[in-house]
Amino acid sequence: MLENKARFVEEVCRDELVVSDRKKTELLAELKLAGYDLFPKDPADVNAEEENGEDDGEEMEDDDTTDAELAKGYEYLLGMKIWSLT
C-alpha cells in the first residue's frame, strides 16, 4: 500500500497523473489501467474477496469492476489531501 501511495504522489508531482479538474470515473479507470492495487476498507469487501479465492491486497482483475468498487478500493489514494488540490 505504501509503495502505491508513494508512486501516486510522485506521478502527481511530475504531472504524469492529473487528479484535479477530472471526472472521478476517468481517474478511477486510469488508476486501474496503471496497475494500482485495490485495498477496500470495508471488512465485508475483504471477506468477499477471500471467499472468491482472491488474496488480500491483490488487485482485482475483473473487468466488470464498478466505479463504486473502484472508489472504495482506491480510497487510500484518493483520500489523501492531494486529491483535493484544484
C-alpha positions as CSV (number, residue, x, y, z in Angstrom):
1,M,0.0,0.0,0.0
2,L,2.8,2.4,0.9
3,E,4.5,1.8,-2.4
4,N,1.3,2.6,-4.3
5,K,0.9,5.8,-2.2
6,A,4.5,6.9,-2.9
7,R,4.1,6.2,-6.7
8,F,0.8,8.1,-6.7
9,V,2.3,11.2,-5.1
10,E,5.4,11.0,-7.4
11,E,3.3,10.8,-10.5
12,V,1.1,13.7,-9.4
13,C,4.1,15.8,-8.6
14,R,5.7,15.0,-12.0
15,D,2.3,15.8,-13.8
16,E,2.2,12.3,-15.1
17,L,-1.2,11.8,-13.3
18,V,-3.7,14.6,-13.1
19,V,-6.2,14.4,-10.3
20,S,-7.8,17.9,-10.3
21,D,-10.5,19.0,-12.7
22,R,-11.2,15.5,-13.9
23,K,-14.2,13.2,-13.7
24,K,-13.8,10.7,-11.0
25,T,-14.7,7.9,-13.4
26,E,-11.8,8.8,-15.7
27,L,-9.4,8.9,-12.8
28,L,-10.5,5.5,-11.4
29,A,-10.1,3.9,-14.8
30,E,-6.6,5.4,-15.2
31,L,-5.6,4.2,-11.8
32,K,-6.8,0.7,-12.7
33,L,-5.0,0.8,-16.0
34,A,-1.8,2.0,-14.3
35,G,-1.9,-1.1,-12.1
36,Y,-2.5,0.4,-8.7
37,D,-3.7,-2.2,-6.2
38,L,-7.1,-2.1,-4.7
39,F,-7.4,-2.1,-0.9
40,P,-11.0,-1.9,0.1
41,K,-11.6,-0.6,3.6
42,D,-14.9,-2.4,4.3
43,P,-14.2,-5.8,6.0
44,A,-17.2,-7.2,4.1
45,D,-15.4,-6.5,0.8
46,V,-12.2,-8.2,2.1
47,N,-14.2,-11.3,3.2
48,A,-16.0,-11.4,-0.2
49,E,-12.6,-11.4,-1.9
50,E,-11.3,-14.2,0.3
51,E,-14.4,-16.3,-0.4
52,N,-13.8,-15.8,-4.2
53,G,-10.2,-17.1,-3.8
54,E,-8.5,-13.7,-4.2
55,D,-5.5,-12.9,-1.9
56,D,-5.8,-10.0,0.4
57,G,-4.3,-6.9,-1.2
58,E,-4.1,-8.2,-4.7
59,E,-5.5,-6.1,-7.5
60,M,-8.9,-7.1,-8.7
61,E,-8.6,-8.1,-12.3
62,D,-12.3,-8.3,-13.0
63,D,-13.1,-6.1,-16.0
64,D,-16.7,-5.7,-14.6
65,T,-15.5,-3.8,-11.6
66,T,-17.9,-0.9,-10.9
67,D,-16.9,2.7,-10.2
68,A,-18.2,2.3,-6.7
69,E,-16.0,-0.8,-6.1
70,L,-13.0,1.1,-7.6
71,A,-13.7,4.1,-5.5
72,K,-13.7,2.0,-2.3
73,G,-10.6,0.2,-3.4
74,Y,-8.7,3.4,-4.2
75,E,-9.9,5.4,-1.2
76,Y,-6.4,5.0,0.3
77,L,-5.1,7.1,-2.6
78,L,-8.0,9.4,-3.3
79,G,-8.5,10.1,0.4
80,M,-5.1,11.7,0.7
81,K,-5.1,15.5,0.8
82,I,-3.6,15.7,-2.7
83,W,-7.0,14.6,-4.1
84,S,-8.5,18.0,-3.0
85,L,-6.0,20.1,-5.0
86,T,-7.6,22.4,-7.6
